[in-house]
Amino acid sequence: MKSALPPIKGYLPSTLIEWEGKLSSIVFLPTCNFRCPFCHASHLVLCPEKLETVPFEPIAAHLRENKGWIDGVVI
């Protein structure tokens, strides 16, 4: 039985901030049980149903096209 992926609510193709010294992509998933006052993604926590769901295939295609450049994916 294949498990379903959670909905993806955001994608950042490249960042140098999230993983020090590495070029990474970011996949944003909805909901979180923390309520950090400094969270920059509170919209993902408080109202994810208002955000568009990003299909996985374009993300996978981007990662395949940039294989060798993108060091990893931050979730």
CHARMM internal coordinates of N, CA and C (Angstrom, degrees):
IC EDIT
DIST 1 N 1 CA 1.4421
DIST 1 CA 1 C 1.5261
ANGL 1 N 1 CA 1 C 109.15
DIST 1 C 2 N 1.3101
ANGL 1 CA 1 C 2 N 116.22
DIHE 1 N 1 CA 1 C 2 N 127.38
DIST 2 N 2 CA 1.4570
ANGL 1 C 2 N 2 CA 121.98
DIHE 1 CA 1 C 2 N 2 CA -178.15
DIST 2 CA 2 C 1.5278
ANGL 2 N 2 CA 2 C 109.71
DIHE 1 C 2 N 2 CA 2 C -87.26
DIST 2 C 3 N 1.3356
ANGL 2 CA 2 C 3 N 116.59
DIHE 2 N 2 CA 2 C 3 N 130.78
DIST 3 N 3 CA 1.4620
ANGL 2 C 3 N 3 CA 119.40
DIHE 2 CA 2 C 3 N 3 CA 178.36
DIST 3 CA 3 C 1.5223
ANGL 3 N 3 CA 3 C 109.77
DIHE 2 C 3 N 3 CA 3 C -84.13
DIST 3 C 4 N 1.3004
ANGL 3 CA 3 C 4 N 116.10
DIHE 3 N 3 CA 3 C 4 N 146.91
DIST 4 N 4 CA 1.4584
ANGL 3 C 4 N 4 CA 122.08
DIHE 3 CA 3 C 4 N 4 CA -179.56
DIST 4 CA 4 C 1.5252
ANGL 4 N 4 CA 4 C 110.22
DIHE 3 C 4 N 4 CA 4 C -81.39
DIST 4 C 5 N 1.3178
ANGL 4 CA 4 C 5 N 115.18
DIHE 4 N 4 CA 4 C 5 N 143.47
DIST 5 N 5 CA 1.4590
ANGL 4 C 5 N 5 CA 119.90
DIHE 4 CA 4 C 5 N 5 CA 174.64
DIST 5 CA 5 C 1.5220
ANGL 5 N 5 CA 5 C 109.01
DIHE 4 C 5 N 5 CA 5 C -76.12
DIST 5 C 6 N 1.3296
ANGL 5 CA 5 C 6 N 118.33
DIHE 5 N 5 CA 5 C 6 N 147.28
DIST 6 N 6 CA 1.4644
ANGL 5 C 6 N 6 CA 118.93
DIHE 5 CA 5 C 6 N 6 CA 174.65
DIST 6 CA 6 C 1.5229
ANGL 6 N 6 CA 6 C 109.02
DIHE 5 C 6 N 6 CA 6 C -68.56
DIST 6 C 7 N 1.3289
ANGL 6 CA 6 C 7 N 118.18
DIHE 6 N 6 CA 6 C 7 N 157.50
DIST 7 N 7 CA 1.4661
ANGL 6 C 7 N 7 CA 119.38
DIHE 6 CA 6 C 7 N 7 CA 178.60
DIST 7 CA 7 C 1.5259
ANGL 7 N 7 CA 7 C 110.09
DIHE 6 C 7 N 7 CA 7 C -64.97
DIST 7 C 8 N 1.2993
ANGL 7 CA 7 C 8 N 115.84
DIHE 7 N 7 CA 7 C 8 N 140.18
DIST 8 N 8 CA 1.4656
ANGL 7 C 8 N 8 CA 122.05
DIHE 7 CA 7 C 8 N 8 CA 176.84
DIST 8 CA 8 C 1.5215
ANGL 8 N 8 CA 8 C 106.72
DIHE 7 C 8 N 8 CA 8 C -96.31
DIST 8 C 9 N 1.3100
ANGL 8 CA 8 C 9 N 117.08
DIHE 8 N 8 CA 8 C 9 N 125.47
DIST 9 N 9 CA 1.4644
ANGL 8 C 9 N 9 CA 121.24
DIHE 8 CA 8 C 9 N 9 CA -175.60
DIST 9 CA 9 C 1.5211
ANGL 9 N 9 CA 9 C 113.01
DIHE 8 C 9 N 9 CA 9 C -110.02
DIST 9 C 10 N 1.3077
ANGL 9 CA 9 C 10 N 117.40
DIHE 9 N 9 CA 9 C 10 N 4.29
DIST 10 N 10 CA 1.4511
ANGL 9 C 10 N 10 CA 120.35
DIHE 9 CA 9 C 10 N 10 CA 176.25
DIST 10 CA 10 C 1.5096
ANGL 10 N 10 CA 10 C 111.04
DIHE 9 C 10 N 10 CA 10 C -174.96
DIST 10 C 11 N 1.3389
ANGL 10 CA 10 C 11 N 115.46
DIHE 10 N 10 CA 10 C 11 N 153.07
DIST 11 N 11 CA 1.4589
ANGL 10 C 11 N 11 CA 120.73
DIHE 10 CA 10 C 11 N 11 CA 178.72
DIST 11 CA 11 C 1.5123
ANGL 11 N 11 CA 11 C 108.75
DIHE 10 C 11 N 11 CA 11 C -147.23
DIST 11 C 12 N 1.3081
ANGL 11 CA 11 C 12 N 115.79
DIHE 11 N 11 CA 11 C 12 N 128.87
DIST 12 N 12 CA 1.4579
ANGL 11 C 12 N 12 CA 122.79
DIHE 11 CA 11 C 12 N 12 CA 174.58
DIST 12 CA 12 C 1.5180
ANGL 12 N 12 CA 12 C 106.41
DIHE 11 C 12 N 12 CA 12 C -114.89
DIST 12 C 13 N 1.3387
ANGL 12 CA 12 C 13 N 117.76
DIHE 12 N 12 CA 12 C 13 N 112.61
DIST 13 N 13 CA 1.4680
ANGL 12 C 13 N 13 CA 120.89
DIHE 12 CA 12 C 13 N 13 CA -172.98
DIST 13 CA 13 C 1.5283
ANGL 13 N 13 CA 13 C 115.03
DIHE 12 C 13 N 13 CA 13 C -62.14
DIST 13 C 14 N 1.3420
ANGL 13 CA 13 C 14 N 117.07
DIHE 13 N 13 CA 13 C 14 N -33.71
DIST 14 N 14 CA 1.4616
ANGL 13 C 14 N 14 CA 117.16
DIHE 13 CA 13 C 14 N 14 CA -179.69
DIST 14 CA 14 C 1.5254
ANGL 14 N 14 CA 14 C 111.16
DIHE 13 C 14 N 14 CA 14 C -153.52
DIST 14 C 15 N 1.3183
ANGL 14 CA 14 C 15 N 114.36
DIHE 14 N 14 CA 14 C 15 N 141.01
DIST 15 N 15 CA 1.4587
ANGL 14 C 15 N 15 CA 121.87
DIHE 14 CA 14 C 15 N 15 CA 177.10
DIST 15 CA 15 C 1.5243
ANGL 15 N 15 CA 15 C 109.13
DIHE 14 C 15 N 15 CA 15 C -151.72
DIST 15 C 16 N 1.3113
ANGL 15 CA 15 C 16 N 115.85
DIHE 15 N 15 CA 15 C 16 N 146.78
DIST 16 N 16 CA 1.4601
ANGL 15 C 16 N 16 CA 122.09
DIHE 15 CA 15 C 16 N 16 CA 175.32
DIST 16 CA 16 C 1.5258
ANGL 16 N 16 CA 16 C 110.74
DIHE 15 C 16 N 16 CA 16 C -107.84
DIST 16 C 17 N 1.3297
ANGL 16 CA 16 C 17 N 117.17
DIHE 16 N 16 CA 16 C 17 N 2.32
DIST 17 N 17 CA 1.4621
ANGL 16 C 17 N 17 CA 121.79
DIHE 16 CA 16 C 17 N 17 CA -173.41
DIST 17 CA 17 C 1.5201
ANGL 17 N 17 CA 17 C 112.76
DIHE 16 C 17 N 17 CA 17 C -94.13
DIST 17 C 18 N 1.3064
ANGL 17 CA 17 C 18 N 118.28
DIHE 17 N 17 CA 17 C 18 N -40.54
DIST 18 N 18 CA 1.4569
ANGL 17 C 18 N 18 CA 122.30
DIHE 17 CA 17 C 18 N 18 CA -169.84
DIST 18 CA 18 C 1.5229
ANGL 18 N 18 CA 18 C 114.95
DIHE 17 C 18 N 18 CA 18 C -69.62
DIST 18 C 19 N 1.3176
ANGL 18 CA 18 C 19 N 117.50
DIHE 18 N 18 CA 18 C 19 N -30.32
DIST 19 N 19 CA 1.4622
ANGL 18 C 19 N 19 CA 121.37
DIHE 18 CA 18 C 19 N 19 CA -177.33
DIST 19 CA 19 C 1.5284
ANGL 19 N 19 CA 19 C 106.16
DIHE 18 C 19 N 19 CA 19 C -132.69
DIST 19 C 20 N 1.2969
ANGL 19 CA 19 C 20 N 116.77
DIHE 19 N 19 CA 19 C 20 N 103.35
DIST 20 N 20 CA 1.4667
ANGL 19 C 20 N 20 CA 122.16
DIHE 19 CA 19 C 20 N 20 CA -172.51
DIST 20 CA 20 C 1.5271
ANGL 20 N 20 CA 20 C 112.48
DIHE 19 C 20 N 20 CA 20 C -53.66
DIST 20 C 21 N 1.3262
ANGL 20 CA 20 C 21 N 114.55
DIHE 20 N 20 CA 20 C 21 N 126.52
DIST 21 N 21 CA 1.4555
ANGL 20 C 21 N 21 CA 121.07
DIHE 20 CA 20 C 21 N 21 CA 177.69
DIST 21 CA 21 C 1.5175
ANGL 21 N 21 CA 21 C 114.58
DIHE 20 C 21 N 21 CA 21 C 79.13
DIST 21 C 22 N 1.3161
ANGL 21 CA 21 C 22 N 117.32
DIHE 21 N 21 CA 21 C 22 N 4.21
DIST 22 N 22 CA 1.4669
ANGL 21 C 22 N 22 CA 121.26
DIHE 21 CA 21 C 22 N 22 CA -177.35
DIST 22 CA 22 C 1.5247
ANGL 22 N 22 CA 22 C 110.41
DIHE 21 C 22 N 22 CA 22 C -127.40
DIST 22 C 23 N 1.3163
ANGL 22 CA 22 C 23 N 116.06
DIHE 22 N 22 CA 22 C 23 N 149.73
DIST 23 N 23 CA 1.4570
ANGL 22 C 23 N 23 CA 122.38
DIHE 22 CA 22 C 23 N 23 CA 170.95
DIST 23 CA 23 C 1.5194
ANGL 23 N 23 CA 23 C 106.67
DIHE 22 C 23 N 23 CA 23 C -93.01
DIST 23 C 24 N 1.3112
ANGL 23 CA 23 C 24 N 116.27
DIHE 23 N 23 CA 23 C 24 N 121.64
DIST 24 N 24 CA 1.4597
ANGL 23 C 24 N 24 CA 119.35
DIHE 23 CA 23 C 24 N 24 CA -176.96
DIST 24 CA 24 C 1.5193
ANGL 24 N 24 CA 24 C 110.85
DIHE 23 C 24 N 24 CA 24 C -133.22
DIST 24 C 25 N 1.3071
ANGL 24 CA 24 C 25 N 115.34
DIHE 24 N 24 CA 24 C 25 N 166.04
DIST 25 N 25 CA 1.4531
ANGL 24 C 25 N 25 CA 123.96
DIHE 24 CA 24 C 25 N 25 CA 170.93
DIST 25 CA 25 C 1.5221
ANGL 25 N 25 CA 25 C 106.55
DIHE 24 C 25 N 25 CA 25 C -109.87
DIST 25 C 26 N 1.3399
ANGL 25 CA 25 C 26 N 116.36
DIHE 25 N 25 CA 25 C 26 N 156.88
DIST 26 N 26 CA 1.4600
ANGL 25 C 26 N 26 CA 120.12
DIHE 25 CA 25 C 26 N 26 CA 179.25
DIST 26 CA 26 C 1.5219
ANGL 26 N 26 CA 26 C 109.66
DIHE 25 C 26 N 26 CA 26 C -123.16
DIST 26 C 27 N 1.3267
ANGL 26 CA 26 C 27 N 115.79
DIHE 26 N 26 CA 26 C 27 N 131.09
DIST 27 N 27 CA 1.4559
ANGL 26 C 27 N 27 CA 122.87
DIHE 26 CA 26 C 27 N 27 CA 172.27
DIST 27 CA 27 C 1.5271
ANGL 27 N 27 CA 27 C 106.33
DIHE 26 C 27 N 27 CA 27 C -109.45
DIST 27 C 28 N 1.3314
ANGL 27 CA 27 C 28 N 116.37
DIHE 27 N 27 CA 27 C 28 N 125.34
DIST 28 N 28 CA 1.4644
ANGL 27 C 28 N 28 CA 121.76
DIHE 27 CA 27 C 28 N 28 CA -179.47
DIST 28 CA 28 C 1.5216
ANGL 28 N 28 CA 28 C 109.42
DIHE 27 C 28 N 28 CA 28 C -101.35
DIST 28 C 29 N 1.3230
ANGL 28 CA 28 C 29 N 115.87
DIHE 28 N 28 CA 28 C 29 N 124.88
DIST 29 N 29 CA 1.4618
ANGL 28 C 29 N 29 CA 122.15
DIHE 28 CA 28 C 29 N 29 CA 176.90
DIST 29 CA 29 C 1.5318
ANGL 29 N 29 CA 29 C 108.64
DIHE 28 C 29 N 29 CA 29 C -106.58
DIST 29 C 30 N 1.3313
ANGL 29 CA 29 C 30 N 117.58
DIHE 29 N 29 CA 29 C 30 N 151.61
DIST 30 N 30 CA 1.4590
ANGL 29 C 30 N 30 CA 119.64
DIHE 29 CA 29 C 30 N 30 CA -177.48
DIST 30 CA 30 C 1.5277
ANGL 30 N 30 CA 30 C 112.73
DIHE 29 C 30 N 30 CA 30 C -81.71
DIST 30 C 31 N 1.2844
ANGL 30 CA 30 C 31 N 114.51
DIHE 30 N 30 CA 30 C 31 N 161.58
DIST 31 N 31 CA 1.4695
ANGL 30 C 31 N 31 CA 127.29
DIHE 30 CA 30 C 31 N 31 CA 176.34
DIST 31 CA 31 C 1.5251
ANGL 31 N 31 CA 31 C 112.92
DIHE 30 C 31 N 31 CA 31 C 67.29
DIST 31 C 32 N 1.2869
ANGL 31 CA 31 C 32 N 113.79
DIHE 31 N 31 CA 31 C 32 N 156.13
DIST 32 N 32 CA 1.4582
ANGL 31 C 32 N 32 CA 122.41
DIHE 31 CA 31 C 32 N 32 CA 178.63
DIST 32 CA 32 C 1.5183
ANGL 32 N 32 CA 32 C 106.34
DIHE 31 C 32 N 32 CA 32 C -168.93
DIST 32 C 33 N 1.3029
ANGL 32 CA 32 C 33 N 117.41
DIHE 32 N 32 CA 32 C 33 N 142.63
DIST 33 N 33 CA 1.4584
ANGL 32 C 33 N 33 CA 118.94
DIHE 32 CA 32 C 33 N 33 CA -179.92
DIST 33 CA 33 C 1.5314
ANGL 33 N 33 CA 33 C 112.59
DIHE 32 C 33 N 33 CA 33 C -90.83
DIST 33 C 34 N 1.3257
ANGL 33 CA 33 C 34 N 118.07
DIHE 33 N 33 CA 33 C 34 N -0.14
DIST 34 N 34 CA 1.4610
ANGL 33 C 34 N 34 CA 121.42
DIHE 33 CA 33 C 34 N 34 CA 173.95
DIST 34 CA 34 C 1.5266
ANGL 34 N 34 CA 34 C 108.78
DIHE 33 C 34 N 34 CA 34 C -91.51
DIST 34 C 35 N 1.2908
ANGL 34 CA 34 C 35 N 117.63
DIHE 34 N 34 CA 34 C 35 N 158.06
DIST 35 N 35 CA 1.4626
ANGL 34 C 35 N 35 CA 122.76
DIHE 34 CA 34 C 35 N 35 CA 175.51
DIST 35 CA 35 C 1.5301
ANGL 35 N 35 CA 35 C 107.85
DIHE 34 C 35 N 35 CA 35 C -132.99
DIST 35 C 36 N 1.3053
ANGL 35 CA 35 C 36 N 115.93
DIHE 35 N 35 CA 35 C 36 N 62.54
DIST 36 N 36 CA 1.4628
ANGL 35 C 36 N 36 CA 121.87
DIHE 35 CA 35 C 36 N 36 CA -177.34
DIST 36 CA 36 C 1.5303
ANGL 36 N 36 CA 36 C 109.81
DIHE 35 C 36 N 36 CA 36 C -67.94
DIST 36 C 37 N 1.3175
ANGL 36 CA 36 C 37 N 118.22
DIHE 36 N 36 CA 36 C 37 N 129.73
DIST 37 N 37 CA 1.4663
ANGL 36 C 37 N 37 CA 120.79
DIHE 36 CA 36 C 37 N 37 CA -178.12
DIST 37 CA 37 C 1.5319
ANGL 37 N 37 CA 37 C 112.78
DIHE 36 C 37 N 37 CA 37 C -67.21
DIST 37 C 38 N 1.3228
ANGL 37 CA 37 C 38 N 118.22
DIHE 37 N 37 CA 37 C 38 N -19.22
DIST 38 N 38 CA 1.4582
ANGL 37 C 38 N 38 CA 122.08
DIHE 37 CA 37 C 38 N 38 CA -177.98
DIST 38 CA 38 C 1.5297
ANGL 38 N 38 CA 38 C 112.53
DIHE 37 C 38 N 38 CA 38 C -98.64
DIST 38 C 39 N 1.3287
ANGL 38 CA 38 C 39 N 117.80
DIHE 38 N 38 CA 38 C 39 N 4.72
DIST 39 N 39 CA 1.4580
ANGL 38 C 39 N 39 CA 121.50
DIHE 38 CA 38 C 39 N 39 CA -175.46
DIST 39 CA 39 C 1.5274
ANGL 39 N 39 CA 39 C 111.01
DIHE 38 C 39 N 39 CA 39 C -60.50
DIST 39 C 40 N 1.3246
ANGL 39 CA 39 C 40 N 116.28
DIHE 39 N 39 CA 39 C 40 N 128.69
DIST 40 N 40 CA 1.4686
ANGL 39 C 40 N 40 CA 121.20
DIHE 39 CA 39 C 40 N 40 CA 177.94
DIST 40 CA 40 C 1.5285
ANGL 40 N 40 CA 40 C 111.90
DIHE 39 C 40 N 40 CA 40 C -89.28
DIST 40 C 41 N 1.3121
ANGL 40 CA 40 C 41 N 117.09
DIHE 40 N 40 CA 40 C 41 N 0.17
DIST 41 N 41 CA 1.4639
ANGL 40 C 41 N 41 CA 120.93
DIHE 40 CA 40 C 41 N 41 CA -177.53
DIST 41 CA 41 C 1.5276
ANGL 41 N 41 CA 41 C 111.14
DIHE 40 C 41 N 41 CA 41 C -125.71
DIST 41 C 42 N 1.3235
ANGL 41 CA 41 C 42 N 116.88
DIHE 41 N 41 CA 41 C 42 N 40.16
DIST 42 N 42 CA 1.4574
ANGL 41 C 42 N 42 CA 119.81
DIHE 41 CA 41 C 42 N 42 CA -177.16
DIST 42 CA 42 C 1.5194
ANGL 42 N 42 CA 42 C 112.56
DIHE 41 C 42 N 42 CA 42 C -60.99
DIST 42 C 43 N 1.3295
ANGL 42 CA 42 C 43 N 118.03
DIHE 42 N 42 CA 42 C 43 N -26.76
DIST 43 N 43 CA 1.4635
ANGL 42 C 43 N 43 CA 120.98
DIHE 42 CA 42 C 43 N 43 CA 177.66
DIST 43 CA 43 C 1.5336
ANGL 43 N 43 CA 43 C 111.34
DIHE 42 C 43 N 43 CA 43 C -63.52
DIST 43 C 44 N 1.3305
ANGL 43 CA 43 C 44 N 117.44
DIHE 43 N 43 CA 43 C 44 N -28.67
DIST 44 N 44 CA 1.4606
ANGL 43 C 44 N 44 CA 121.08
DIHE 43 CA 43 C 44 N 44 CA 176.08
DIST 44 CA 44 C 1.5220
ANGL 44 N 44 CA 44 C 111.47
DIHE 43 C 44 N 44 CA 44 C -72.10
DIST 44 C 45 N 1.3185
ANGL 44 CA 44 C 45 N 116.07
DIHE 44 N 44 CA 44 C 45 N -28.48
DIST 45 N 45 CA 1.4618
ANGL 44 C 45 N 45 CA 121.92
DIHE 44 CA 44 C 45 N 45 CA -177.18
DIST 45 CA 45 C 1.5236
ANGL 45 N 45 CA 45 C 111.07
DIHE 44 C 45 N 45 CA 45 C -85.95
DIST 45 C 46 N 1.3229
ANGL 45 CA 45 C 46 N 115.74
DIHE 45 N 45 CA 45 C 46 N -45.91
DIST 46 N 46 CA 1.4630
ANGL 45 C 46 N 46 CA 120.40
DIHE 45 CA 45 C 46 N 46 CA -169.70
DIST 46 CA 46 C 1.5272
ANGL 46 N 46 CA 46 C 114.64
DIHE 45 C 46 N 46 CA 46 C -88.94
DIST 46 C 47 N 1.3264
ANGL 46 CA 46 C 47 N 118.24
DIHE 46 N 46 CA 46 C 47 N -31.98
DIST 47 N 47 CA 1.4699
ANGL 46 C 47 N 47 CA 119.08
DIHE 46 CA 46 C 47 N 47 CA -176.95
DIST 47 CA 47 C 1.5335
ANGL 47 N 47 CA 47 C 111.80
DIHE 46 C 47 N 47 CA 47 C -146.91
DIST 47 C 48 N 1.3251
ANGL 47 CA 47 C 48 N 118.23
DIHE 47 N 47 CA 47 C 48 N 57.74
DIST 48 N 48 CA 1.4677
ANGL 47 C 48 N 48 CA 120.04
DIHE 47 CA 47 C 48 N 48 CA -177.99
DIST 48 CA 48 C 1.5256
ANGL 48 N 48 CA 48 C 113.54
DIHE 47 C 48 N 48 CA 48 C -64.50
DIST 48 C 49 N 1.3356
ANGL 48 CA 48 C 49 N 117.15
DIHE 48 N 48 CA 48 C 49 N -24.22
DIST 49 N 49 CA 1.4652
ANGL 48 C 49 N 49 CA 119.96
DIHE 48 CA 48 C 49 N 49 CA -179.62
DIST 49 CA 49 C 1.5331
ANGL 49 N 49 CA 49 C 111.99
DIHE 48 C 49 N 49 CA 49 C -66.39
DIST 49 C 50 N 1.3216
ANGL 49 CA 49 C 50 N 117.82
DIHE 49 N 49 CA 49 C 50 N -17.81
DIST 50 N 50 CA 1.4652
ANGL 49 C 50 N 50 CA 121.75
DIHE 49 CA 49 C 50 N 50 CA 178.75
DIST 50 CA 50 C 1.5287
ANGL 50 N 50 CA 50 C 112.02
DIHE 49 C 50 N 50 CA 50 C -84.93
DIST 50 C 51 N 1.3200
ANGL 50 CA 50 C 51 N 117.07
DIHE 50 N 50 CA 50 C 51 N -9.41
DIST 51 N 51 CA 1.4607
ANGL 50 C 51 N 51 CA 121.52
DIHE 50 CA 50 C 51 N 51 CA -178.19
DIST 51 CA 51 C 1.5235
ANGL 51 N 51 CA 51 C 110.71
DIHE 50 C 51 N 51 CA 51 C -95.69
DIST 51 C 52 N 1.2983
ANGL 51 CA 51 C 52 N 115.25
DIHE 51 N 51 CA 51 C 52 N 144.40
DIST 52 N 52 CA 1.4648
ANGL 51 C 52 N 52 CA 121.02
DIHE 51 CA 51 C 52 N 52 CA 177.46
DIST 52 CA 52 C 1.5300
ANGL 52 N 52 CA 52 C 109.75
DIHE 51 C 52 N 52 CA 52 C -68.69
DIST 52 C 53 N 1.3147
ANGL 52 CA 52 C 53 N 116.40
DIHE 52 N 52 CA 52 C 53 N 143.01
DIST 53 N 53 CA 1.4606
ANGL 52 C 53 N 53 CA 121.07
DIHE 52 CA 52 C 53 N 53 CA 175.76
DIST 53 CA 53 C 1.5251
ANGL 53 N 53 CA 53 C 108.51
DIHE 52 C 53 N 53 CA 53 C -85.00
DIST 53 C 54 N 1.3091
ANGL 53 CA 53 C 54 N 116.25
DIHE 53 N 53 CA 53 C 54 N 130.36
DIST 54 N 54 CA 1.4629
ANGL 53 C 54 N 54 CA 122.63
DIHE 53 CA 53 C 54 N 54 CA -179.40
DIST 54 CA 54 C 1.5281
ANGL 54 N 54 CA 54 C 108.21
DIHE 53 C 54 N 54 CA 54 C -91.48
DIST 54 C 55 N 1.3322
ANGL 54 CA 54 C 55 N 118.27
DIHE 54 N 54 CA 54 C 55 N 126.26
DIST 55 N 55 CA 1.4691
ANGL 54 C 55 N 55 CA 119.83
DIHE 54 CA 54 C 55 N 55 CA 178.65
DIST 55 CA 55 C 1.5342
ANGL 55 N 55 CA 55 C 111.16
DIHE 54 C 55 N 55 CA 55 C -66.54
DIST 55 C 56 N 1.3217
ANGL 55 CA 55 C 56 N 116.31
DIHE 55 N 55 CA 55 C 56 N 146.34
DIST 56 N 56 CA 1.4588
ANGL 55 C 56 N 56 CA 120.88
DIHE 55 CA 55 C 56 N 56 CA -178.05
DIST 56 CA 56 C 1.5289
ANGL 56 N 56 CA 56 C 112.71
DIHE 55 C 56 N 56 CA 56 C -70.88
DIST 56 C 57 N 1.3103
ANGL 56 CA 56 C 57 N 117.95
DIHE 56 N 56 CA 56 C 57 N -37.03
DIST 57 N 57 CA 1.4707
ANGL 56 C 57 N 57 CA 120.73
DIHE 56 CA 56 C 57 N 57 CA -173.26
DIST 57 CA 57 C 1.5390
ANGL 57 N 57 CA 57 C 114.07
DIHE 56 C 57 N 57 CA 57 C -57.44
DIST 57 C 58 N 1.3380
ANGL 57 CA 57 C 58 N 120.75
DIHE 57 N 57 CA 57 C 58 N -44.93
DIST 58 N 58 CA 1.4777
ANGL 57 C 58 N 58 CA 118.43
DIHE 57 CA 57 C 58 N 58 CA 176.72
DIST 58 CA 58 C 1.5290
ANGL 58 N 58 CA 58 C 113.27
DIHE 57 C 58 N 58 CA 58 C -62.08
DIST 58 C 59 N 1.3244
ANGL 58 CA 58 C 59 N 116.12
DIHE 58 N 58 CA 58 C 59 N -32.91
DIST 59 N 59 CA 1.4646
ANGL 58 C 59 N 59 CA 119.79
DIHE 58 CA 58 C 59 N 59 CA 177.15
DIST 59 CA 59 C 1.5292
ANGL 59 N 59 CA 59 C 109.36
DIHE 58 C 59 N 59 CA 59 C -66.70
DIST 59 C 60 N 1.3310
ANGL 59 CA 59 C 60 N 116.34
DIHE 59 N 59 CA 59 C 60 N -47.81
DIST 60 N 60 CA 1.4670
ANGL 59 C 60 N 60 CA 120.60
DIHE 59 CA 59 C 60 N 60 CA 178.81
DIST 60 CA 60 C 1.5234
ANGL 60 N 60 CA 60 C 110.78
DIHE 59 C 60 N 60 CA 60 C -60.14
DIST 60 C 61 N 1.3327
ANGL 60 CA 60 C 61 N 116.79
DIHE 60 N 60 CA 60 C 61 N -40.03
DIST 61 N 61 CA 1.4668
ANGL 60 C 61 N 61 CA 120.68
DIHE 60 CA 60 C 61 N 61 CA 178.95
DIST 61 CA 61 C 1.5271
ANGL 61 N 61 CA 61 C 110.65
DIHE 60 C 61 N 61 CA 61 C -63.74
DIST 61 C 62 N 1.3280
ANGL 61 CA 61 C 62 N 116.85
DIHE 61 N 61 CA 61 C 62 N -43.09
DIST 62 N 62 CA 1.4685
ANGL 61 C 62 N 62 CA 120.42
DIHE 61 CA 61 C 62 N 62 CA 178.59
DIST 62 CA 62 C 1.5296
ANGL 62 N 62 CA 62 C 110.96
DIHE 61 C 62 N 62 CA 62 C -61.22
DIST 62 C 63 N 1.3307
ANGL 62 CA 62 C 63 N 115.96
DIHE 62 N 62 CA 62 C 63 N -43.27
DIST 63 N 63 CA 1.4603
ANGL 62 C 63 N 63 CA 119.57
DIHE 62 CA 62 C 63 N 63 CA -179.83
DIST 63 CA 63 C 1.5275
ANGL 63 N 63 CA 63 C 111.44
DIHE 62 C 63 N 63 CA 63 C -66.35
DIST 63 C 64 N 1.3294
ANGL 63 CA 63 C 64 N 117.26
DIHE 63 N 63 CA 63 C 64 N -39.19
DIST 64 N 64 CA 1.4797
ANGL 63 C 64 N 64 CA 120.21
DIHE 63 CA 63 C 64 N 64 CA 176.45
DIST 64 CA 64 C 1.5207
ANGL 64 N 64 CA 64 C 111.07
DIHE 63 C 64 N 64 CA 64 C -63.79
DIST 64 C 65 N 1.3317
ANGL 64 CA 64 C 65 N 117.15
DIHE 64 N 64 CA 64 C 65 N -43.45
DIST 65 N 65 CA 1.4683
ANGL 64 C 65 N 65 CA 121.68
DIHE 64 CA 64 C 65 N 65 CA -179.41
DIST 65 CA 65 C 1.5246
ANGL 65 N 65 CA 65 C 111.93
DIHE 64 C 65 N 65 CA 65 C -64.38
DIST 65 C 66 N 1.3119
ANGL 65 CA 65 C 66 N 116.73
DIHE 65 N 65 CA 65 C 66 N -28.48
DIST 66 N 66 CA 1.4686
ANGL 65 C 66 N 66 CA 121.50
DIHE 65 CA 65 C 66 N 66 CA -177.46
DIST 66 CA 66 C 1.5125
ANGL 66 N 66 CA 66 C 113.73
DIHE 65 C 66 N 66 CA 66 C -108.02
DIST 66 C 67 N 1.3128
ANGL 66 CA 66 C 67 N 115.27
DIHE 66 N 66 CA 66 C 67 N 20.68
DIST 67 N 67 CA 1.4708
ANGL 66 C 67 N 67 CA 119.83
DIHE 66 CA 66 C 67 N 67 CA 176.67
DIST 67 CA 67 C 1.5296
ANGL 67 N 67 CA 67 C 108.30
DIHE 66 C 67 N 67 CA 67 C -58.80
DIST 67 C 68 N 1.3008
ANGL 67 CA 67 C 68 N 115.24
DIHE 67 N 67 CA 67 C 68 N 132.37
DIST 68 N 68 CA 1.4661
ANGL 67 C 68 N 68 CA 119.85
DIHE 67 CA 67 C 68 N 68 CA -177.10
DIST 68 CA 68 C 1.5241
ANGL 68 N 68 CA 68 C 111.99
DIHE 67 C 68 N 68 CA 68 C 97.89
DIST 68 C 69 N 1.3401
ANGL 68 CA 68 C 69 N 117.40
DIHE 68 N 68 CA 68 C 69 N -18.91
DIST 69 N 69 CA 1.4615
ANGL 68 C 69 N 69 CA 121.68
DIHE 68 CA 68 C 69 N 69 CA 177.30
DIST 69 CA 69 C 1.5250
ANGL 69 N 69 CA 69 C 110.57
DIHE 68 C 69 N 69 CA 69 C -105.77
DIST 69 C 70 N 1.3172
ANGL 69 CA 69 C 70 N 116.57
DIHE 69 N 69 CA 69 C 70 N -47.03
DIST 70 N 70 CA 1.4565
ANGL 69 C 70 N 70 CA 120.89
DIHE 69 CA 69 C 70 N 70 CA 179.55
DIST 70 CA 70 C 1.5288
ANGL 70 N 70 CA 70 C 107.93
DIHE 69 C 70 N 70 CA 70 C -79.93
DIST 70 C 71 N 1.3313
ANGL 70 CA 70 C 71 N 116.67
DIHE 70 N 70 CA 70 C 71 N 123.12
DIST 71 N 71 CA 1.4656
ANGL 70 C 71 N 71 CA 120.99
DIHE 70 CA 70 C 71 N 71 CA -178.25
DIST 71 CA 71 C 1.5299
ANGL 71 N 71 CA 71 C 113.08
DIHE 70 C 71 N 71 CA 71 C -79.95
DIST 71 C 72 N 1.3187
ANGL 71 CA 71 C 72 N 116.83
DIHE 71 N 71 CA 71 C 72 N -27.30
DIST 72 N 72 CA 1.4487
ANGL 71 C 72 N 72 CA 119.17
DIHE 71 CA 71 C 72 N 72 CA -178.28
DIST 72 CA 72 C 1.5077
ANGL 72 N 72 CA 72 C 112.39
DIHE 71 C 72 N 72 CA 72 C -175.98
DIST 72 C 73 N 1.3070
ANGL 72 CA 72 C 73 N 115.84
DIHE 72 N 72 CA 72 C 73 N 176.20
DIST 73 N 73 CA 1.4545
ANGL 72 C 73 N 73 CA 122.99
DIHE 72 CA 72 C 73 N 73 CA 178.93
DIST 73 CA 73 C 1.5309
ANGL 73 N 73 CA 73 C 108.59
DIHE 72 C 73 N 73 CA 73 C -120.49
DIST 73 C 74 N 1.3164
ANGL 73 CA 73 C 74 N 115.59
DIHE 73 N 73 CA 73 C 74 N 127.98
DIST 74 N 74 CA 1.4591
ANGL 73 C 74 N 74 CA 122.27
DIHE 73 CA 73 C 74 N 74 CA 176.93
DIST 74 CA 74 C 1.5228
ANGL 74 N 74 CA 74 C 107.33
DIHE 73 C 74 N 74 CA 74 C -98.39
DIST 74 C 75 N 1.3312
ANGL 74 CA 74 C 75 N 116.46
DIHE 74 N 74 CA 74 C 75 N 129.56
DIST 75 N 75 CA 1.4610
ANGL 74 C 75 N 75 CA 120.58
DIHE 74 CA 74 C 75 N 75 CA -179.33
DIST 75 CA 75 C 1.5077
ANGL 75 N 75 CA 75 C 108.35
DIHE 74 C 75 N 75 CA 75 C -111.98
END
COOR INIT
IC SEED 1 N 1 CA 1 C
IC BUILD
